[in-house]
Amino acid sequence: MLSLEKVTNAHIEELAVTMQSADKDSIMALAGMSPLEGLLRSHKHSNQDETWIVDGQVAAISGISQATMLSNWACPWLLCSDIIRKHPRIFLEETKKWTYDKLAQYGTLRNYVDVRHTRSIKWLKWLGYTLYPPQPIGKNGELFMLDELKDGR
């Protein structure tokens, strides 16, 4: 039912159209970009990324990047369509595996979450992330919270 595939331009173009509105709003608020521009930029700057396919459709695209190869942390990202709502249990199980696999590889995961994206905030807390106080880092001062997950080893 769920498979991971190498990201293609067709996947990016599909998700740019079907992306959930909260993700679209977050991309615009943080970077001032359209969903397509945000996906293309994220893909270009990722060490690795993958497309999450459910029933032949793009459910999400995820990736991870590092500031430098010597960085002791990495920046994971995940942008979704509403297809994930039809398969919440599978999505939760698989994203938890994905997250903890990346955590084992990189030691610390950090990114920013839009304070308006309540489902993402709930999901990050469920995964065990620490969320820090909101900061005005969006293009027009929109509030985002640093989210961080550290390997306890």
C-alpha positions, 0 to 999 in steps of 0.5 A, a space after each residue: 500500500 505504501 512505497 518509497 520511490 526516488 523523487 522525480 520531477 513528476 512527483 514534485 509537480 503532482 505534490 505541488 498541486 495536491 499539497 495540503 494547505 497548511 504545508 503550502 501556507 508554511 512554505 509561503 510564510 517561511 520562504 515566500 515561495 510557491 509549493 513548486 518552488 519550495 519543493 524544487 529548492 528542498 529537493 536540490 538541497 537534500 542529501 537524500 529525499 524520497 517520495 511516499 506513494 500510496 495507491 499510486 498517488 504521491 502522498 508526501 515527499 520527505 528529505 534531509 539536508 545538512 549545513 555541511 558534511 561536518 555538521 553534527 545535526 541535519 534538517 529533515 523535512 516532509 511535505 504532504 498531500 491530504 492522502 495521508 489522512 486516509 491512512 493515518 496509522 501507516 503514515 504514523 508508523 512509517 514516519 516514526 521509523 523514517 525519523 528514528 533512522 535519520 536520527 541514528 544517522 545524524 544524531 540531532 534533527 532540527 527544523 522549524 515549524 509554523 505555529 499555525 500548523 497544529 497537526 504538524 506540531 502534534 505529530 512532532 510532539 508525538 515523535 518526541 521532538 522538543 519545541 522551543 518558543 516561537 520566533 518571528 523568522 518568517 518572510 513577514 515576521 510570521 512565527 515559527 518554533 525550532 523543533 529538535 530531536 536528539 539521539 539519547 545515546 
